């Protein structure tokens, strides 16, 4: 009959095994598809799997009763897995917090492996295959001096985990960027509970006190804390990718779309154009008139403010479906789609031109006016067979812009794209 005391162990063992498998798959996904350096995900997945086996073995141990075979296997399995749960937890802390302890970590694995080998074979120096009533809550095997040495070793491992977390906490407290202080505090509290519970179970095992099994509480608590921290870390990874995407998508100064994003969007609109009989596409390139003079007379700070002002005015004048990007320097491009008549594109551009001309730019009392010249070209279904249509559109829009410059600036020129170009 299953002991009531073992039910929490069975539940927590299942949860730990599920967490281990989940983070193993997550590690594989992040590593293979996104090339993320997340070795600690793999370490934690192993830790959770080993912890699940430990909790399961502890449950079997509690339910073994007088069955010496079950007791023999579950005792040895619990000893090995409890030890490696702590070592893997230590490995995770070293890896996740970038703590330099590679040599000591290797010794931890080596010594734990030696204790594991000693525990596999029944012997009077470690564990004999003999029944020993250690507690009214659960039983064990007759132990020798090496088992007591193993208990000391486990406590040393747990204490070193806490030492690392304390040092990481102190290091982060001295750092200007200490957003992860709560993470360290959470792990420090969980590891401390884990060590206290381990001491209690060790004292129970060597018949100093008589307490119900408590190590599983600390082990499961640490596993859940690390899982939660990695979930938060996934959120941080997503935020980093979002910011990187924004940097690639937007121009850092004006917050207009970047040239890279414009090229992608332009390519998509040309594909849409080739699949429709009625859609027209309008490309408008424009730049500031005498921008060098603005920088020379009013300074580069005011020049930057002017560029930001031009971007703000343009974004207010266009529709959400339109694309506005900065090509570089003081040159911008507009991509207009979904317009029913050609004069609508001209009206939008003319509104931008007027709004720029009527606005005073500059910081403080140093205010000045500015103007822009514009070049527009359009394409329809009749142009889809043109080779390198995107380059041709930009080239003809550029020619229209130069025509505006020659006409005295602050004007709009429209260029017609021929049916076929060389």
N, C-alpha and C positions, 0 to 999 in steps of 0.2 A: 504494500500500500504506500502511496506517495505521501511523504511527510509534508505538512502544511508549511514548515519552515523552508522547504526547498522550492516552493512555487515561485517566489520572487526571483530565485536564481534561474529557474527555467525561462521565465519571461525576459529577464535581462540578458540571458544568454542568447535568446532568439533575436532580440533587438541589436545586440552587439554584432552578431553574425550578419544581419541585414545591413547594418552600417558599414561593416568591413567590405562586403560585396559591392555596395553602392559606391563607396569612395574608390574602390579598385577600378570600377568601370569609369568613374569620373576622371581618375588619374589617366587612364588609357585614352579617354576622349580628349582631354586637355593637352596631352603630350603628342598624340598622333595627328590630331586635326589642327590644333592651334599652336603647337610647338611651344607650349608653356613650360617653364622650368619649375615644376611642382613636385619635386622628389618627396617632399614631406607628406603629400597626399598618399603616396604609395606606402610610406612608413606607417602612417596612421591606419591605413586599411589593413596592413598586417597586424598592427597592434589591436585593432578592433576584432579581427578574426581570432587571434590568440586569446584575447580577453573573453570572447564568446565561448571558446573551448574550455578555458579555465572555469568560467561560471557554470558551464554544463557539467564539467568533471566534479565541481564542488556539489552540485545538485545530486549527482550520482553517489558521491561520498556520503552525503547526509542520508540517502535512502538505502545505503548498502546493508545496514543492520549487521547481522552476524555472517553475511556472505563474504568470505575472505578473498575470493577471486575478484569480486567487484571492488572491494575495499582496496585491494592491492593495486589494481589498475588505476582507479580513480585517485588514490593518494599520490601516486607517482606522476600521473598526468597533471594534477593540480599543482604539484611542486614545480614541474618544468614550466608550465604555461604561466603561472603567477610570476615567476622570475623573469620570463621573457616579455611579459606584459609591461613590467617596469622598465626593462632595458629598451624596449621599443618606444615606450613613452619618453625615456631619456633621449633616445635618438631623435625623436620628433622635436623635442625642445631645442636640441642642438641645431637641427636643420632649419626649423621654422624661424628661430630667433637669431640665426647666423652666429651661433656661439662657438668659439674655437676650442674644441676638445676632441679632435680626431683620434689621438693616440689612446687616451683614456677610454674612449668609446670602444675601440678594438679590444682592449683588455676586458671590458665589461662583457662583450660577446664571448671572448675566449674563456673567461672564468665561469660564466654561466653555462657554457657548453660542457665544461669539465664536470660541474655539479649535475648537469642533466645526464651525462654518461654514468656517473656514480649512482644516480637514483634509479637507473633502468634495471640494474641487477640487484635482486634481494641480497642484502648482506647486513651483518650485525653492526657495521660501522656507520651506515647511513639509515636504511630502512630494511628491517627484516620482514619476511612475510609471516608475521605473527600478530594476532589480534591484541589491541591495547585500547582500553576504554579511556579516552582522553577527556571526555566531557559528557554531561547528560544530554547534550544537544546533538553531538556527532562523535564518531569513533575514528581511530587511526591505526597505524602500525607501530610496532616497537621500533624506537629510533635509537641511533647511536650518536657519538660526538660529532661526526661529520654533518649530521642533520642540524645540530645546534649551530655549527659553523655556517651552514647554509642559511639559517635564520638570521645570523649576524650579517651575512653578505647581502641578503635581501634588504635589511634595514639600512645598510650602507648605500645601496642603490637608491632607495627612496629618499634618504637624506641628501644624496647628491643631486637628485631631481629638484628638491626644494632649494638647494644651494644655487643651482644654475638659475632658477626662476628669480631668486632674490637678487643675484648679480645682474640679471637682465633688467629687473625692475629698477635697480639703482642706476644702471646705465641709461635707461630711458628717462628716468626722472631728471637726469642732468642734460638731456637732449632737448633742443627746442621743439622738435617734432615728437611729441609723446602721445599721439592719438591712441596707441595700443596699450596704454597703461592699464585700462580696464581689463583687457585680455590677460595680461600677466597676473593681475590681482586675482582674477577668476581661477586661473590655473594654479596659482599659489595656494589659494584656499582649498581647492579640490585635492591637490597633491598632499597638503597637510592632513586633511581628513583621511586620505588614503594611507598615509604612514601611520597615523594613530590607530586606525582600524587594523593595519597589518601587525603592529606591536601587540594589540589585544589578542589577535588570533595566534600569534607566535607564543605568547604567554600561556594561552589555552592549550596549544599543542604540546607544550612541554610541561603541562600540568602545574602551572604556577597559579593561574586563576581559572574560573569556570564561567565562560561567557558564550553566548550564541555567536555563530559566524558573522563577522563584520567586514572582513577584507573585501568581499564582493561589492559592498556598498561604495567603498572608496574607488575600487576599480571601475565600476560602472559610472560613477560620478565623473571621473576623469575622462572616460571615453565619451560621455555625452558633452562635456565641456569642450573637448577638442573638436568634436563634430560641429558644435555650434560655432566655434571660432572659424572653422574652415568654411562654413556656410557664409559667414560674414566676409571671409577672404574672397569667396567667389563673387560676392557683391562688389568688393573692391576691384577685382579683376575686370568685371563688367564696366565699372565706372572708369577705369583706366582706358579700356578699349573705346568707351564712348567719347572720352576727352580726346583720344588720339584720332578718332574718326572726325570729331569736330575740327581738330587742327588741320586735317586733310581736306575737310569739306568747306571750311570758311577761311577767308583772308583774315589774318590776325589783327590788322589795323582797322579795316573798315567794316568787318563782319559781313561783307558781301560774300557770295560763294567764291571758292577758289578756282583757279584756272583748271585744275585737275577735275574738280567736280563738274565744271561747265562742259568739259570735253565729254564726260560720261553722259551728261544730260543731253548735250547736242546730238550725240550718237543715237540715243534713244528716240529723240524727236524725229530724226531723219528716218529711222526704221518705221516709226508711226506714219510718217509722210508717204513712204513707199507702199503702205497697206491701205491707203485711203484715196478716194477720188475727189474729195472736197476740201481737205485740210490744207491750209497754207502756213508757212513758217516765215517769221520775220526776224532778221538779225540786224541789230543796231550796235555799231562800235562808236564810242565817243571818248573824247579826252578833254582836258582842261586847256583853255587858251592861255598861253604865256605862263605856264606853271613854274618855269625856272625863275621868272621875274618875281613871282610871289615868294618863292623860297629866298631869293636874294634880298628882297626888300623887307619882308615880314618874318623871316626866319623859318627854319624847318619845322619847328613846333606848330606854328600857324599853318604851314603847308600840310602837316598831318591832320590838323583840325579841319582844314578845307576838304581833304579827301574824305574824312569821316562825315562831314556835312553833306557832300555830294551823294555819298552812299545813302545817308538817311533820307534825303529828299527823293532820291530815285525809288527807294523801297516803299515810300509812302504813296508814290504815284502809280505803281504797277499793281497787278493782281497777284494773288497767292500762286496762281498757276504759272506765272511768268518766272523766268530765271534771270537773275542779275548777278554778274560776276566781275571780279577785278582781274584783268589780264596781266597787269604789272605796271609799276610806276603810277602814272596818272591816267592810264587807259582802262576803260570799262567796256563791258559788252552786255547787251540785252537780248534775250531770246523770248519772242512773243509768239504765242500760239492761240488757236481757238477764236480768232477774230473773224467776223463775218465780212468786213469790208476793208480794203487796203487803207482807206483814210483813217481808220481807227488806230492803226499802228502809228501813223504820222501824228495824230492827236495826242496820243500818250507821250510820245517823244517830245512834242512841242510843249506839253505841260511841264515836263521835266526841265526843258530848256528855260522856260519862263520863270519857274520857281527858283532855279539856280540864280538867274540874273537878278531876281528881286530880293535875294537873301544877302544879309551882311554876315561875313565870316570873320573869324579871328577871336583871340583870347583877350579879355579886358578891353581897354580903350582902343587898342590897335585893330579897328574894324576895317574891312575892305570888301569890295565886290569882286565877283568872278563870273566867267562865262565858259560855256563848253561848245564844241563843234561836234556834229553828229553825222553819221553816214548809215543809211538804211538800205538793205537789199532783202528781197523776198523770194521764196521758192514755193512751187506747187507741185502737184502730181506730174506735170509736164516736164519737170526737171530731174526726176528720179533716175533717169538713165545717164545723167552726166557723171563722168568719172571724177572721183575725189570731190563729191559735191560739197562736203564740209569745208574743204580748203578753198573751193571756188567761192562759196558764200562769204567766208571771212575775207578773202582777197577783194571781192567786189565791194563789201562793206567798208574795207580800208580805203579803197579808191574813192568811194563816196565821201568818206571823212576828209581825205586830202582835198577833195573838191570844195568842201565847206571851208577849209582853211584858206584856200585861194580866193574864195568869194568874200573874204573879210572876217571870217570867224563868227561865232555865235549864230550859226545857221545850221540848217538841216538839208542834206543832199540825199536824194534817192537814186539808187543805181538799179538798172534792170539787168537781171541775169539772163543771158541768151539761152536758147534751147540747147545748144551744144557749144562746148568750149574745148580748146586744145589742151 
